[in-house]
Amino acid sequence: MTASERLLKQLAFIMEIDKLKQVVRQTQIMGGARQENSAEHSWQLAIMAMVLAEHANEPVDTGHVVRMVLVHDLIEIDAGDTFAFDSKGYLDKDEREQRAADRIFALLPQDQAEPLRALWDEFEAMATPESRFANALDRLMPMLHNFHNDGGTWRRPGVTLDKVLARQSAIAKGSEVLGAFSVELIEQALALGLISRSE
């Protein structure tokens, strides 16, 4: 591969991932003016990783966590954002996301495609301290949005306390501190009527 061919592949990838700005999530930005996009979500998680790394259960390489959260949703360009409480959407989520990862990361030269794909695979596996912490952040941020947006996506029909608790249980695997905070936030949300106790 010539230098110019390499550059063209890199630029093609850069232009392709611009599409992440068009992937609209269910979560609204603070204040509820509009729904956020997946690029904004990834950026915010990267900042969270830098600010909150001290609360990880185990020492983490913050730079590694930042890289992981910046690539973790690139597959949504093809696979879309599957709403956390959409049980039907989860039926084929893994298949859609694997296909998307195969295509999107392959746009890069192989020596760059492999480590970026490995970051995505690591995030999905939740088998390292960094991936568990990254997943904790990914679960916490929508909670903060929902709490500060009068219930946000918790107010959707069918999103009840048991579903919120089940979704948020992964936070403590990456950070017991953030896990305990999330439980307190859920209790406050329940008291304020932002979450339904049952269907």
Secondary structure, DSSP 8 states (H G I E B T S, - for coil): --HHHHHHHHHHHHHHHGGGGG-EEEEE-TTSSSEEEHHHHHHHHHHHHHHHGGGSSS---HHHHHHHHHHTTTTHHHH----TT-TTGGGSHHHHHHHHHHHHHTTS-HHHHHHHHHHHHHHHHT-SHHHHHHHHHHHHHHHHHHHHTTTGGGGSTT-BHHHHHHHHTTHHHH-HHHHHHHHHHHHHHHHTTSSBS--
